[in-house]
Amino acid sequence: MHSTHKYLSNLTPLRGIAAIWVVVYHFQALVMQFVLPQQTQVLFKGYLMVDLFFIMSGFIICHVYQQSFENGLVSGNFRKFIVARFARIYPLHLFTLAILILFVAVSKSWNPIDDPKAILPNIFLIHSFGINKIFTWNVPSWSISAEWWAYMVFPLLIIFIQRKKTLAITILGLFVVTAYIAIMFWLPRHDPFDPKAIVPHDLNATFDYGFLRGLAGFIAGMILYKVYEVRMWHKLFRSDITALLLILATLACFHFGINDGFYVILFIALVYAFALNNARLHALCNNKILQYLGKISYSIYLSSLFVFILFSLVKLPGVKYLPNGATTAFWIGLGYCVVFLLIHIGFSSITYYTIETPCRKFINAKWGKGAVHAITPVAQ
């Protein structure tokens, strides 16, 4: 289970930026609206960063672990793989869930989101399978559920690809396309707050079909890695110009809010370009601050709930509080958002060093000796 592959450092900042983008998306939705949708869709489409996480996850898991299953599904290697992935994602998930349950119990603020019946599905990471009729408890953790089950099928998928490469990639590619189209256009999705509302044709499936969304992105990342291995289009995608054009194209799409399916294509290209680049982009990605944000990105993604609770307990000057949410002017909201992020990054640093890292080391040392301790861009 020991990996000899080089660490893909360029993907680390991408993970950090995506995590912060998701947090700002939630800040705009839950704390205060300071950007209007008619001005730009950049913040309103922030939920798509989760799809970038899934694609990066499939790519990196393939990069690190595929050799472990070259000889088939060996029980020892499967156990080490699962232990390593469990150690990576579960301790912080369980910690945030436990603290939230305690907070709700003490404050007696039970509501449909904090449903006691949803505690077990959250504990067993099955809360992205439509078991509940609304997202529950630590809402972003639905993607951890989807990620976990993608890990569970990864060994079987990689064995299939290694033994029947052309057939496997064809079938899995068709699955990815069909899954994304199904989420956007075919599956019977609903708005949990207004069942009669028309759900837009987007990829923002969470508690209902989140598992399918996660698996589609994860497999897309795996397929991308096989393209990466055969050095297809390396010369084109490793250049700074290509990376810059892809970044600008992605930002333009976010601004105008085009159909979600196009972002998947852009994310695949972005991950490919970032993984290959060894020029100016590579130097920028290895900036210490960007690397650090990527390192603690899982804590940034999963522990934002606590800072949201903190902000919900105070009435901020310059903010208009209405029955359906709070609004404020752009510059005031931007200022509060920056303060929120600074507090949150500080808090995430604490959870990273006191929960994530020690628990991961303990679990791997006790049950996963010899396992690769890869940093996975989960999400989440």
C-alpha positions in Angstrom: 0.0 0.0 0.0 3.0 2.3 0.0 2.9 4.8 -2.9 5.9 5.7 -5.1 4.0 8.3 -7.0 4.9 12.0 -6.7 2.7 14.3 -4.7 0.5 16.4 -7.0 1.0 19.6 -5.1 -0.8 21.8 -7.8 -4.1 20.3 -6.8 -3.7 21.2 -3.1 -4.5 25.0 -3.6 -7.4 24.1 -5.9 -8.9 22.1 -3.0 -8.5 25.0 -0.6 -10.0 27.6 -3.0 -12.9 25.3 -3.7 -13.6 24.8 0.0 -13.5 28.6 0.7 -15.8 29.1 -2.3 -18.4 26.7 -0.8 -18.2 28.5 2.5 -18.8 31.9 0.9 -21.7 30.3 -1.0 -23.2 29.3 2.3 -22.4 32.6 3.9 -24.4 34.4 1.2 -27.3 32.0 1.6 -27.4 31.6 5.4 -25.9 34.8 7.0 -26.5 37.7 4.6 -27.0 38.3 0.9 -24.7 41.0 -0.3 -24.5 40.0 -4.0 -27.7 40.0 -6.2 -28.2 37.2 -8.7 -28.8 39.7 -11.5 -25.3 41.1 -10.9 -23.4 37.8 -11.1 -24.0 34.1 -10.5 -20.5 33.5 -9.1 -21.7 33.0 -5.5 -25.1 31.4 -6.3 -23.3 28.6 -8.3 -20.9 27.8 -5.4 -22.5 24.4 -4.8 -20.7 23.2 -8.0 -17.3 23.3 -6.2 -18.4 20.0 -4.6 -18.4 18.5 -8.1 -14.8 19.7 -8.5 -14.0 18.0 -5.2 -15.4 14.7 -6.4 -13.5 14.8 -9.7 -10.2 15.6 -7.9 -10.9 12.8 -5.4 -11.3 10.2 -8.1 -8.2 11.4 -9.8 -6.0 11.4 -6.7 -7.3 8.2 -5.3 -6.5 6.5 -8.6 -3.0 8.2 -8.6 -2.2 6.9 -5.1 -4.0 3.5 -4.7 -4.6 1.8 -8.1 -1.4 -0.2 -7.8 -2.6 -1.7 -4.6 -5.3 -3.6 -6.5 -3.2 -4.7 -9.5 -3.5 -8.3 -8.4 -7.2 -8.2 -7.6 -9.2 -7.6 -4.5 -6.7 -8.8 -1.9 -8.3 -8.6 1.6 -5.3 -7.1 3.3 -4.9 -4.3 0.8 -8.6 -3.6 0.8 -8.6 -3.4 4.6 -5.7 -1.0 4.7 -7.3 1.2 2.0 -10.6 1.4 3.8 -8.9 2.1 7.1 -6.9 4.9 5.6 -9.9 6.5 4.0 -12.0 6.1 7.2 -9.2 7.7 9.2 -9.2 10.6 6.7 -12.9 11.5 6.7 -14.7 10.0 9.6 -13.2 11.5 12.8 -14.0 15.1 11.9 -17.5 14.1 10.6 -18.3 12.4 13.8 -16.9 15.2 15.9 -19.0 17.9 14.1 -22.1 15.7 14.3 -21.7 15.1 18.0 -21.1 18.8 18.8 -24.1 19.8 16.8 -26.4 17.2 18.4 -25.2 18.4 21.8 -25.8 22.0 20.9 -29.3 21.3 19.6 -30.2 19.2 22.6 -29.1 21.8 25.1 -30.7 24.7 23.3 -33.8 22.6 22.5 -33.8 24.1 18.9 -35.1 20.9 17.2 -36.3 21.4 13.6 -36.7 19.3 10.4 -33.0 19.7 9.6 -31.9 18.6 13.1 -34.1 15.5 13.0 -33.3 12.9 15.7 -34.3 10.2 13.1 -31.5 11.4 10.8 -28.8 10.8 13.4 -28.2 7.1 12.5 -28.1 7.7 8.7 -25.5 10.4 9.4 -23.5 8.1 11.6 -23.5 5.3 9.0 -22.9 7.8 6.1 -26.0 6.9 4.2 -27.6 10.3 4.3 -27.0 11.0 0.6 -29.4 8.2 -0.4 -32.7 10.0 0.0 -33.5 8.4 3.3 -34.6 11.7 4.7 -36.8 14.3 3.0 -34.4 17.1 3.7 -30.7 17.7 4.3 -29.9 17.0 7.9 -27.5 18.0 10.7 -24.1 19.2 9.4 -25.5 19.8 5.9 -22.2 19.7 3.9 -21.5 16.2 5.3 -23.9 14.7 2.7 -20.9 14.8 0.3 -18.8 12.8 2.8 -21.5 10.1 2.6 -21.3 10.1 -1.2 -17.5 10.1 -1.0 -17.4 7.1 1.3 -19.4 4.9 -0.9 -17.3 5.9 -3.9 -14.3 4.6 -1.9 -16.1 1.3 -1.2 -16.6 0.6 -4.9 -13.2 2.0 -6.1 -11.3 -1.3 -5.8 -13.8 -3.1 -8.0 -13.9 -0.2 -10.5 -10.1 -0.1 -10.8 -9.9 -3.9 -11.3 -12.5 -3.6 -14.0 -10.5 -0.9 -15.7 -7.2 -2.7 -15.5 -8.6 -6.0 -16.9 -11.0 -4.6 -19.5 -9.7 -1.1 -20.1 -11.5 -0.1 -23.3 -14.8 -1.7 -22.3 -14.6 -0.4 -18.7 -13.9 3.2 -19.7 -16.6 3.1 -22.3 -19.2 1.8 -19.9 -18.1 4.0 -17.0 -18.0 7.1 -19.3 -21.6 6.4 -20.4 -22.6 6.0 -16.7 -21.0 9.4 -15.9 -22.9 11.2 -18.7 -26.1 9.4 -17.9 -25.9 10.1 -14.2 -25.3 13.9 -14.7 -28.2 14.1 -17.2 -30.5 12.1 -14.9 -29.8 14.4 -11.9 -30.5 17.5 -14.0 -33.4 16.4 -16.1 -34.9 13.0 -15.3 -35.0 12.2 -11.6 -37.9 13.3 -9.4 -36.2 15.9 -7.3 -38.1 18.4 -5.1 -37.5 21.5 -3.0 -37.6 20.4 0.7 -39.0 23.8 1.8 -41.6 24.0 -1.0 -42.6 20.6 -2.5 -44.7 22.3 -5.2 -41.8 24.5 -6.4 -40.1 23.7 -9.7 -36.6 22.5 -9.2 -34.1 24.0 -11.7 -32.2 21.8 -14.1 -29.0 21.8 -12.0 -26.6 19.4 -10.2 -27.5 20.6 -6.7 -28.6 17.2 -5.5 -27.6 16.6 -1.9 -29.7 14.5 0.5 -31.7 12.9 -2.4 -29.4 11.9 -5.2 -26.1 13.1 -3.7 -24.6 9.6 -3.8 -25.2 9.5 -7.6 -23.6 12.9 -8.1 -20.6 11.9 -6.0 -20.1 8.6 -7.8 -20.4 10.3 -11.2 -17.7 12.9 -10.3 -15.4 10.3 -8.7 -15.6 8.0 -11.8 -15.0 11.0 -14.1 -11.8 11.7 -12.1 -10.7 8.0 -12.4 -11.2 8.1 -16.2 -9.3 11.4 -16.3 -6.4 9.7 -14.5 -6.2 7.0 -17.1 -6.0 9.7 -19.8 -3.3 11.4 -17.7 -1.3 8.1 -17.6 -1.2 7.6 -21.4 0.1 11.2 -21.7 -2.7 12.2 -24.0 -2.7 16.0 -24.8 0.1 16.6 -22.2 1.9 19.2 -24.3 -1.3 21.2 -24.8 -2.6 21.1 -21.2 0.6 21.6 -19.3 1.1 25.2 -20.5 0.3 28.3 -18.5 -1.7 29.7 -21.3 -4.0 26.7 -21.3 -4.5 26.9 -17.6 -5.2 30.6 -17.7 -7.7 30.2 -20.5 -9.5 27.5 -18.6 -9.6 29.6 -15.4 -11.0 32.6 -17.3 -13.5 30.4 -19.1 -14.6 28.8 -15.7 -15.0 32.2 -14.1 -17.0 33.5 -17.1 -19.3 30.5 -16.9 -19.9 31.1 -13.2 -20.6 34.8 -13.8 -23.2 34.1 -16.4 -24.6 31.0 -14.7 -24.7 28.6 -17.7 -26.1 25.1 -17.5 -24.3 23.0 -14.8 -23.3 20.2 -17.2 -20.7 22.5 -18.8 -18.9 23.0 -15.5 -18.2 19.3 -15.2 -16.3 19.5 -18.5 -14.4 22.6 -17.4 -13.5 21.0 -14.0 -12.2 17.9 -15.7 -10.0 20.1 -17.9 -8.9 22.3 -15.0 -7.8 19.3 -12.9 -5.9 17.9 -15.9 -4.2 21.2 -16.6 -3.3 21.8 -12.9 -1.9 18.2 -12.5 0.3 18.6 -15.5 1.6 22.1 -15.1 5.3 22.6 -14.1 5.7 26.3 -15.0 4.5 29.6 -13.5 1.2 28.0 -12.3 3.2 25.4 -10.5 5.3 28.0 -8.7 2.1 29.9 -7.7 0.4 26.7 -6.4 3.4 26.0 -4.2 2.9 29.3 -2.3 2.9 28.5 1.4 -0.4 30.2 2.1 -2.2 28.4 -0.7 -0.7 25.1 0.3 -1.8 25.6 3.8 -5.4 26.4 2.8 -5.4 23.2 0.8 -4.0 21.2 3.7 -6.8 22.3 6.0 -9.5 22.3 3.3 -11.4 19.4 4.8 -11.8 21.3 8.1 -12.7 24.4 6.2 -15.4 22.6 4.4 -16.9 20.5 7.2 -16.5 22.8 10.3 -18.0 26.0 8.9 -21.2 25.2 10.8 -19.8 26.4 14.1 -18.8 29.8 12.8 -22.3 30.1 11.2 -23.8 29.5 14.6 -21.6 32.2 16.1 -22.7 34.7 13.5 -26.3 33.8 14.0 -26.2 34.7 17.7 -25.4 38.4 17.0 -27.2 41.2 15.2 -24.6 42.9 13.0 -24.7 46.7 12.3 -25.5 47.7 8.7 -27.5 44.5 8.1 -31.2 44.4 7.4 -32.8 41.4 9.0 -36.0 40.3 7.3 -38.3 37.3 7.9 -36.9 35.5 4.8 -33.2 36.3 5.4 -30.7 39.1 5.9 -29.4 41.6 3.3 -26.8 44.3 3.2 -24.8 46.5 0.8 -22.0 44.8 -1.1 -19.0 46.4 0.6 -20.5 45.9 4.1 -21.3 42.3 3.3 -17.9 41.7 1.7 -16.2 43.1 4.9 -18.3 40.7 7.1 -17.5 37.8 4.8 -13.8 38.4 5.1 -14.0 38.6 8.9 -16.1 35.4 8.8 -13.4 33.6 6.6 -10.6 34.7 8.9 -12.4 33.4 12.0 -13.3 30.3 10.2 -9.8 29.6 8.9 -8.5 30.0 12.4 -11.1 27.6 13.8 -10.4 25.1 11.0 -6.7 25.2 11.9 -7.7 24.1 15.4 -9.9 21.2 14.2 -7.2 20.2 11.8 -4.5 19.9 14.4 -6.6 18.7 17.3 -9.2 16.4 15.6 -8.2 15.5 12.0 -4.5 14.9 12.3 -4.3 13.1 15.7 -7.3 10.8 15.0 -6.0 9.9 11.5 -2.6 9.0 12.9 -4.1 7.0 15.7 -6.5 5.0 13.5 -3.8 4.3 10.9 -1.3 3.3 13.5 -3.7 0.9 15.3 -5.6 -0.6 12.3 -4.0 0.3 9.1 -0.3 -0.3 9.3 1.4 0.1 6.0 -1.4 2.2 4.5 -0.9 5.3 2.4 -1.9 8.4 4.3 -2.9 10.4 1.2 -4.6 13.8 1.5 -7.8 13.5 -0.5 -9.7 16.5 -1.9 -12.9 15.4 -0.3 -15.4 17.3 0.5 -16.0 18.4 1.3 
